[in-house]
Structures are given as C-alpha cells and as structure tokens.
Amino acid sequence: MSKTTTEPTPAAGDEDLGAAGSQLSTAPAEEAPNLPSLGVIGWARWFWRQLTSMRVALLLLLLLSLGAIPGSLIPQSGIDDTKVAEFRQAHETLAPVYDKLGLFHVYSSVWFSAIYILLFVSLIGCIVPRTWQFVGQLRGRPPGAPKRLTRLPAYTTWRTEAEPEQVREAALALLRKRRFRAHPAGDAVAAEKGYLREVGNLAFHIALIVMLIAFAWGQLFKSEGNKLIVEGDGFSNTLTQYDDFKSGSLFSQDDLDPFSFTLKDFKGTYEATGPNRGTPRTYEADLTYSAGADGKDRKTTVKVNEPLEIGDSKVYLVSHGYAPVITVRDGKGTVVYSDAVPLLPLDGNVTSTGAIKVMDGYRDAKGKWDQLGFQAFFLPSYGGPDTAVVSQFPALLNPVLNLEAYHGSLGVNAGLPQSVYQLDKTKLKGFKNSKGEQLRENLKPGETMKLPNGAGSITFEKEIKEWAGFQVARQPGSGWALAGAVAAIFGLAASLFIQRRRVWVRATTGPDGVTVVEMAGLGRSESAKVPEELGDLAGILYDQAPGAPDPDDEPADPSSPDPQVAPAEGAETK
C-alpha cells in the first residue's frame, strides 16, 4: 500500500495569522530579525501594568514596613536631636554611613518617600479599573444559565407536576427573598449574591490610600511643643512661649491655634501603703483657658490621657514636679532674687535637681562683682541624716532643700546656649565653710543659709509650689487615619468572610410532559457554603414544587424528604 500525504492549502487570512504568530515569538532577535521592539510607549505600558499589579503593591507595602524599622531603632533628628548627637559621638564610623543612607531622618529620606509614592500610585492604579469593572457588574445582571448545569460544582434535579412558569416564579421570589440579585433568563432564573465581598476589597484598598494621605498630611503639617508651667503662671500659644518645639516641613506659624491658659492648681495623690507605695493615683491640673483673641475665660481640669482640645490642638499633661520659692539677699540685706525655682525629678519619689542662678550677685572684698550659683537638690520626703540624700516618698511629707553655693561667672554672657536646670562650674568657685570645705547645707522651709565674707544669704521660703509639664500637639489628619484604619479592618473582614456565589434554576418540560427542575451553584472562591446553601434553597423550592412520580418507579410520596445536592460530573461537592 502506498501512503499519500496531502499538503494543506493555506486558507484566506492564514498569512495574517502567520504574521501575528511571528510577533508573538519568544525566539532571540537573531532568530527572529523581524520582531519589533516595544518602544517607549510599549515599555511605559509594561511598567504601568507591573506597577499596578497586586503583587507589586504587596511588595511595596512590605518594603514600606521594612523601611520604617530603622526609624524606630535609630535616633531621628526631627524627634530627638540630643540622642542623634550622642549617637554620632559614640559611633564615629557608622554615623557618616547613616548620614548618606538618610537613616537619621528616615521618614523624610528620598528612598522612603519613593517607596511611599510608588505604593500610593500602585494602589490607585489597582483600584480605579477594578472600581469601574465593579460598577459595570452592578449595572448589569447576573449571567444566564450555562447549557449544561451538571458540570457545575453543586447540582441537584427533580421532576415535578408544577408548570415551568410556576417553578421559575417561585424560584425568583425565593432567591430575591434570600437577598440574591435575580432575574429571569430564558428558561431559567439567574441569581448572584455576595457583592459585598468586592465592596470590602475595594474599601480596604481605598482605606489604605486614605491612611497614606492622612499620615503624609500629618507629618508635613504637624507641630509639637513642650512647656513647663509653675502654679500661677500662664502660657500663650506662640512659638516664643515654648521650651522646645518641633514641626513638619510645611508647618507655618499661622497654623497655631490662638489660645492661652493659666495653671491655677496642681493636685497629685499617691499610694501610701502596700507594694505600690508611692505610685501616682491621680494627676490633675486645674486650668483657666480662653480660645481665640477675645475668648472668655473658662475653667477645666486636665488629667493624664484626658487632654484639653482647642481647635486642632490638644494640650496633654505629661510631667510634674516641685518649685520651692527661693529668696537671695546681698550683704546689705537687699533682695536680689526671689522666685519659685522649678526642679527636675530624678526618680519615682521626685528627688529633684536644678540650679539657681543670680546675675546680680555680690561685690567681693576687692570691689569686683561676682555672680552667684547654687546647685540644688530637693527632697519632698527626707528620711533623715542617716539616710541617703534621696526622697522616700513623692508627696511633701518632710521637704528638705540641699544647696551648694558658688560664685564667679555663670557663663551666661558667652553667647552660648545653656540649660537653666544645670550649673556650669567651669568658671565658678565654691564658697567654703569654717572647716575649709565646700559650703553645703540642708534647709527646711523657712531656714536660711548664710554666705561667708558678708556675701549675703539664701532662704528656703515656706511656700512650695508645684509645676506641671504640658505638651501641645497638633496632628492634622489623625481623624482620617483612624477612620481609614477602621474601614480597612471592616473591608478586610468583608473580603475574607463574605463569599460571592451564583445560583441558576432551570425549569423545562420533559419529553413525557413533566417539568424537570435543575438547580446548580457556583462559588467565585473556594467555599463549602455553596453546596449547603444550594441544598437549603432546593429544599424550600421542592416544598413549593414537589416531586412527581418517575415513570419507571412507583409513585413518589409527596412527603418524601428534601432532595440532596449531588456532585456534578467529574466534580467533587465542596
């Protein structure tokens, strides 16, 4: 036998298909010389598709999380310049590397901003087309029933003597009652449910964008300042009034909310007994404040975690201490200094330290004017001479002021900044007592320490005031960030727990004139809920259109049990 081979004759249009196939070739350029390059526009489209893909968005989100880690481990220049300076001194090799990488200002660095912006663009590129696609689905109807429902994962069928129109009407009413979007489609009813899954997915991504915008807005326009105020003193919300102040790069002084307040009284209570002895129970600051240029005075009480809110600003109570009233007199008895001196706590029992600086001091034996400086330690509850110079309890049970006296130059005229709570002793000389030792005394309220050589005296008055430290924070966008976080949680929950599924009910007249009912379900994701829900729907519809006797079997009992959902051909029931 001879074998005959017939060469196929190219049909019309095969040349075009061949040309199109060559364009889809993955062969190297030397094997496909006619393969066109993507060009600038083609590469731009490819880059945009990659950037707006979900995997790239997740990768950028991971990079953003990893990039934020150095900001929490390494001191940041915009938050604590002192710690940054200490880090530079302690790590002379690492500091220049960190400077080049921008690790001392992570959140404003070029690389962190690039990740932030790319993530922002990626999320928008993901959301916009999906939103339009979802709107199109809402405006449309569920797709009609497939030709062969037996191929779907969940399927059931039975025969009934009810008319097909009656079955379809009953199915339509049942599905709508179960909150399906249902409509007649030829000889079947098509229904779909679970659109909130996609709504939750979109809400989650939109919430992420809202959070990104809110965080960026807050970082750019934020402000934060601290102020220590002694009882009876006041504060006005201007830059010159703050002890220290930090703000975002786009912050303007005009953004400060106009208000002022006066600290009338501070109250603090502490645990007196038990293992928690000395632990603060309450911190309360009674204020009189006014909002705006011509606002009326109002009274309020600021507590820990209960700030005073004025406009976009919040006034927090953050610290507390004591300010003993000190009076300094010269050799002639003239008062040269009289004020409450705030001292900074060193421990939980409010052992405090500070400095007293008197610019107009005294004239020595040679007629030269010297400045006075006193190193002060305050103990609210002194344990006695047999104990260490530390307080035993934070309340004013046995107050004692420990003073060391110096004279000379305080260094305030050098033009260099210095702390008001520290005493620069480089150009100071200590006063000596009768034994030639450094003059140091413990004073109780009302007692006076005499300075030698007629230099004067310093008196610890009986009045001891308290001070409170306040933080005035302005964080725009925090409300939007909170709303975005809550929306993201609910959106993620909806996208995880709500299942989108479709159900079709077909009712047709069989060859023997008996109506054949077919029901099938399809889940848009893996879920065991589809067969269970379809079985429930089939049982209810079966009650309204009961089964008819099979021609090959005995008549069916009308009270027969509900039909069971059977797996389709080649498929497992989920």
Buried (B, 14 or more C-beta within 10 A) or exposed (E): EEEEEEEEEEEEEEEEEEEEEEEEEEEEEEEEEEBEEEEEEEEEEEEEEEBBBEEBBEBBBEBBEEBBEBBEEBBBBBEEBEEBEEBBEEEEEEBEEBEEEBBBBBBBBEEBEEBBEBBBBBBEBBBEEBBEEBEEBEEEEBEBBBEEBBBBBBBBBBBBEBEBEBBBBBBBBBBBEBEBBBBBBEBBBBBBBBBBBBBBBBBBBBBBBBBBBBBBBBBBBBBBBBBBBBBEBBBEBEEEBBEEBBBBEEBEEEBBBBBBBBBBBBEBEBBEEEEEEBEBEEBBBBBBBBBEEEEEEEEBBBBBEEBBEBBBBBBBBBBBBBBBBBBBBBEEEEEBBEEBBBBBBBEEBBBBBBBBBBEEBBBEEEEEEBBBBBBBBBBBBBBEEEEEEBBBBBBBBBBBBBBBBBBBBBBBEEEEEBEBBEBBBEEBEBBEEEEEEEBBBBBEBEBEBEBEEBBBBBBBBEEBBBBBBBBBBBBBBBEBBEBBBEBBEEBBEBBEEBBBBBBBBBBBEEEEEBBBBBBBBBBBBEBEBBBBBBBEBBBBBBEBBBBBEEEEEEEBEEEEEBBEBBBBEEEEBB
